[in-house]
């Protein structure tokens, strides 16, 4: 999709802008949580 098609779609569906923004925020937070909890601990 070109940028103009995406812009036109978002102009026709303004609620989708909020949905996409919320999804991006959740994904960025999830990445941080996974990176923090992904640390391994040394074995016994």
N, C-alpha and C positions, 0 to 999 in steps of 0.2 A: 504494500500500500504506500502511496505517496503521502507526503506531509499534507497536501491540500485535501486529499480524501479523508484523512484522519481528522483534520481541522473541521471539515464540513460535517462529518459524522458527529463530532463532539458539539458542534454548534446546534445540530438538530436534536441532540440528546444531552442536555446539560447535566442531568443527574449522573450520567456515566463518568463525567469528569471527577466528581466526588468519589465514585466507586473506584476508579483507577488510582486516584490519590491515596485512598485508604488502603488499597491493596499494596501499593508501593511502600507505604509506611510499615505495614505489617511484615512484608518481606524483608525490609531493611532491619527491623527489630529482630526477626527470627534469625537472620544471619549472624547478628551480634551474639545472640544467646547460644547458638550452636558453636560459634567460635570460642566462646568463653567456657562452655561445658565440654568442649571437645578435647581438653587437655588430658593427656594420659597420666596415670600415676605409675611410679616404678613398681615393679613386681616385689614379691616377698623376699 
